[in-house]
Amino acid sequence: MRRWVCMISVMQGLFFSVGAQDILKEQTSKVTTVEADRSITAYVLPVRREPTIDSDVTYYWFKAGKIYHTQGGYSGRLLNGHFSSFYLTKNLKEEGDFKKGIKSGLWRSWRESGILEKAAYYRKGQENGRFFTYDDSGVVKQIGRMKGGKFHGNVKTYVSQDSVTDVYYRNGAVAAKKKWLPRIGFVKPPKFFLQRGKDSQDLNRNK
């Protein structure tokens, strides 16, 4: 009986030790900076292997209390984990995730008024997939797809309350003539584009 009690105590100790290590890892990997027009909260979670540098990709990194971004290289601790920037009014300005120094997944930006400005997906540091842009009143202004940071596929621009342009692109080049279409109602983006990201970190997600 005593042996079982000891084993349970050891297992509990290990469990809480691992949990404490995760919390400590998150706390020591969290960085904050204040710039002229915004404040930033980001993470520089440790990575298992250094990334293979791509000269076409912009890397974000932290050094000496500041966050930098350079194309095709870095010289500090790579941003790795959740990123949030705020206006001086404390309103959210930009939010997304970094993976080994490059933007990854869903990124969103807001105007200082709190109106959503843009929502887009990133893959390997470049826009890839669906994107939405919004006007000053929060109504969808443009919707389409990106591939490697360039328009790819149909891109619709809502010019006015009653007209829409539809242009087909292939790797950033116009592949079909512009079409003018009647505007019917308003476009509603998927709900997950509008939901605010999690405040807590998944310590294993961005390794």
Secondary structure, 3 states (H helix, E strand, C coil): CHHHHHHHHHHHHHHHHHHHHHHHHHHHHEEEEECCCCEEEEEECCCCCCCCCCCCCEEEEEECCEEEEEECCCCCEECEEEEEEECCCCCEEEEEEEECCEEEEEEEEECCCCCEEEEEEEECCEEEEEEEEECCCCCEEEEEEEECCEECEEEEEEEECCEEEEEEEECCEECCCCEEEECCCCCCCCHHHCCCCCCCCCCCCCC
